[in-house]
Amino acid sequence: MIIWVERITKDFTTMIETVIFGAGGFGREVAWLIEEINREEEKYKLLGFIDDDLSLVGKDVNSYPVLGGMDYLQSHPGLGMVVALGDPVARLKAINRFKRYQLIYPNLIHPSVLIGGNVSIGIGNVICAGSIITVNIRIGNFCQLNLKTSIGHDSVLGDFTTTACSVDFAGYSHTEAGVYFGNQSTLLPSTSVGAFSIIGAGAVVNRNIPDGVVAVGVPAKVIKRNRIYEEIKETDIESLAPDPVEGRAFH
């Protein structure tokens, strides 16, 4: 069961008890992000990590314990959950596995992020330090925007969109679900990228890119199919999110 954090937190008088799924490198960065958010306003009580690697259980990762695997969620309903998996396909599969649990999916937004007017953001997003989200922008669910991502006016980012550091979306950019952008890649104005495509580091997208491909270079050119796309293209991504009218809006 997916619960919208905006609905739940109206009744909260204490910090949200939160766990991070994934005790790897990005998971450690997300723990740091939570610490930075709490310096400004104490919102999240980070309990520790959940991981499929049960050999980690009982160990500490950057001073936070690895609490267990999926069984931990069964016995601890109502937790805040952050899925710290940098691969959008892995993140999608994880969210599908979590559907049977009662979880809260907060948006983690670093205090330094600039957000303009008429911006809407779904649930379960991670937006890292130094990012800029200008005006009239829509961001879906479970996106990860790494350090210094810049999004220009009138852009739309589909669910599970993922950026490495210093990615630049010019105005009227559009991404379908599950696109991955490598470090310092760029979308020029009014370009789009299809579902679960991969844009290589440093690539410049100056024309529309289709679904399920890998594109690299300046300008970006398709070099092959993304083989994982055939496996997940029938996934009902819309079933993972509630009615979007209950999303979070910034004015």
N, C-alpha and C positions, 0 to 999 in steps of 0.2 A: 504494500500500500504506500503510495506517495502522498505526502502531506505538504501543503504549501506553507513555507515558513512564515509568510506574511500573515496567514490566518492564525497559526498556532501562537506566535509570539505576542499576540494581543493579550493573552492571559498569563504570560510569564512574568514573574516578579524576580526571578533569579536567572543566572547565566544558563545558557543551553548546554547541557552535557553533550559533548561532541566527540566522535571518533573519526579517524582518517583511514580509509581503505587503501592500502598500499604503503609499505614501509621502506620504499626505495628512495631515490634521489629527489623526485618531485614531492613525495610525501613529506620528506624532511623540510623542503621549502615551504610546503603548505603549513606545517607546524609553526615555522617562523612567521608566516603571514598571519596566522591566528594571534601569535604573540604581539605583532605590530598593531593589529586591530584592537586588541585588548589594552594596549598602551593609551589609545585614544578614548575608548569606552569599553568597559568590561562586558563582553557579550557572550563569550564562549568559554566553557570549562573543558579544556582538552583532556580527555581521559587517557588517550593513547592511540595505538594503531591496531587495525585488523588486517590480517594478511593470510593468503592461502598457503604460504610457506610455514607450516606448523613448527618447523625447527627453530623459528624465531620467537615462538611463544615463551614468555617469561624473561626475555632479554629486553634491554633498554636501547632505544634508538634516539639519540640526541636528548637523553634524559626523560623520554616518555616510554612507557612499557608497551610491548606487543601483547595485547590482551587475549588474543585467540583468533580463531577462524570464523566462518560463517555462523557456527553454533552460538557464538557470543551474542549475535544479534537476536537470536531466537529468545534468549533469556533476558534481554535488556531492551524492551520496546520503547519507542518514543525518543530515541537518540537522534541528535544531529549527525548527519553523515556527509563527509566530503570524500569523493572518489578521486584519489590523487594518482591517476594513471594517465600518462602523457599520450598514449596511443588512443585515438578516438574510438577505434573498433573495440579494443579491450574495455574501454569505459562503457560503451554501449552494452557489451555482454554483461558487465558487472551490474549495471542498472537493471537489466532484465532479471538477473538472479535475485536482486533485492526487492523485486515487486511484491513478494509475499510478506515482507516485514513492514512493521509500522515505523517509518523513518521520517525524519525532517531533513530537507535539503536546503540549507541556507546558501545565500550568495556571499562569498568571501571577496570583499573589495578592499584593496589596500587604501589606507587613508590618503595617500598621495595622488590617487587616481582623480583626474578631472572629468566631470560628467556635465554636459550641457543640457539644454532644454529639450523637451519632447523626446526623451529616451525611454524605452521600455526594455526591461531585462527579465528573463524567465526565472527558473529555479536552478540551484545546483551549480552555478557558475563560479569560476575562480578567475579574478582579474587582478593581475600582479602590479607591483610598484611601477610608477612612471608612465602608466598607460593614459591615453587621452581618448575620450569618447565625446565627440562634438555634439551635434544637434540632429534631431529627427532620425534617430537610429533605433533599430530593433535588434535585440540580441536574444536568441532562443534559450534553450535549456541545456545545462551540462556542458557549456563551452568552457574552454581554458584559454585565457589570453595572457601570455607570458610577459615578462618585463618589457616595458616601453613599446607596447602595441599601440598603434595610432589608427583611429577609425574616423573617416571623414563623413560629412553630412549625407543623410538620406541612404545610408548603407543598411543592409540586412544580413545578419549572420545566422545561418541555420543551426539547429541543435547539434551539439557535439563538435562544433567548429573549434579548431585547436591551432594555436600559434606558438612557435618558438619565439625567441627574443627579437625585438626591434622589427616587427612586421608592420607594414604600412598599407592601409586600405584607403584609397582615394574616394572622393565623393561618388555616390551611387554604386558602390561595390555591392556585390551580392554573392553569398556562398550558400550552397545547399548543405544538407546535413553531412557531418563527419569529415569535412575537408581538413587536411593538415598542411600548414604552411611552415617551411623551414626558416631558419634564421635570416633576417634581413631580406625577405622576399617582399614584393610589392605588387599590389593590384592598381592598375591605372584606372582613371575615371570610367564609370559605366561598364565595367567588365564583371563577368560572373564565372564562378567555378562550380562544376557539377559535384554531385554527392560522392563522398568518400574518394575524392581525388587527392593526390599528393603534389604539392608545389615545392620544388627543391629549394635549398638555401640559396639566397641571392638572386632567384629568378624574378623576372619582371613580366607580369601578365598584362599583355596589351590587347588580347582578344579573348573571347569566351572559351573556356576549357570544359569539355564534356564530362559526364559522370565516369567514375571508376578508372581514371588514368593517372599516370605519373608524368609530370611536365617539369622540365628544367631549362635553365639558360636565359639569355637576354637576346631577343625576347623569348619567353617561355614556349617551348615546343614539346609536344607529346612524344615520349620515347617508348612507352609500353603501357599495357593494362595493369591496373592494380588488382592482382589476383584475388585478394581477399574480398573485393567488391562482389564477386559472384556469390560468395558465401553469405553475405549479409544484406544484399540488396532487397530481399523480400521482407526484411524485418519491419514490423509495424511500429515505427518510431513514434507516431502520433499517440499510440497507446501508453507511452511512458510519461505523458504530461497531462495535467488537468486542463480545464477550460482556460485558454490564454487570457481571457478578460480579467482573471484574478492575478495576473502578473504584477510585477513591481514597476511602477512608473516614476520617473524623475521629471520634474517640471521646472 
